[in-house]
Amino acid sequence: MFQKDNRLPLYYQLMDIIVSKIEAGDLKEHDKLPSERELCETYNVSRTTVRQTMQELEKEKLIYKEHGKGTFVSPKVIDQSLVKFYSFTDEMKKINKIPSSNVLAFETMSADSHLAKKMSIIENDPIYKITRLRYADEEPMMYEISYLPIRRFPHLQVEDLEKVPMYDLFRERYNVMITKANERFKAVSTDKIAAEMLNIGEGEPSLFIERMTYENEEIIEYTATFARGDKFTYSVELNSTKE
């Protein structure tokens, strides 16, 4: 409830109450919020206050409206920290979502000049090309294509990737220890193929992510990913330094 000595505007206090209920799990994804009238009566505030609260929550993408049906809690947007190495599988488990992957294609090929330069290998070196769709709670989140040098991962089979997360496979079967990864991000309009895979409209915004994964100074993976723009945010903590 509202604190009498709180100097914050009423709409902000009401917003804080609703956000707290969402974070505590009292209001879950796609739950319907009380009507304007019900909120007015419950918290003894005006319709103007309630409407301003709803506008701010909608701006923050914490709620969404369906015409003629009401206002609902938005699905969580995944906020990924960039200050440490992460895997999709581990990050989904941390926020209580069930991760899964579907291997759409698994093939061997010779590295063209573009991939050879990206991976710091010789042109025509044999590589795997692995196309996957990554899910959280059965909802498509990322469409990605990974390239691996065959000499580092001999006899890799598609069945292996369907049973074990790729980075676990690197460590457990091939004794490959990831030491670092470099990523580049770019906001793009989703192309036709990625849009179909992610079940979004062609041209909708997404994040295009290029990842180079290393063991010491050797690139062991190059992955290009389309991540849904409505489902992901990335954050980094900046610490001040004394000059």
Secondary structure, DSSP 8 states (H G I E B T S, - for coil): ---TT--S-HHHHHHHHHHHHHHHTSS-TT-B---HHHHHHHHT--HHHHHHHHHHHHHTTSEEEETTTEEEE----EEEESSS---HHHHHHHTT--EEEEEEEEEEEE--HHHHHHHT--TT-EEEEEEEEEEETTEEEEEEEEEEEGGGSTT--HHHHHHS-HHHHHHHHH-----EEEEEEEEEE--HHHHHHHTS-TT-EEEEEEEEEEETTEEEEEEEEEEETTTEEEE--------
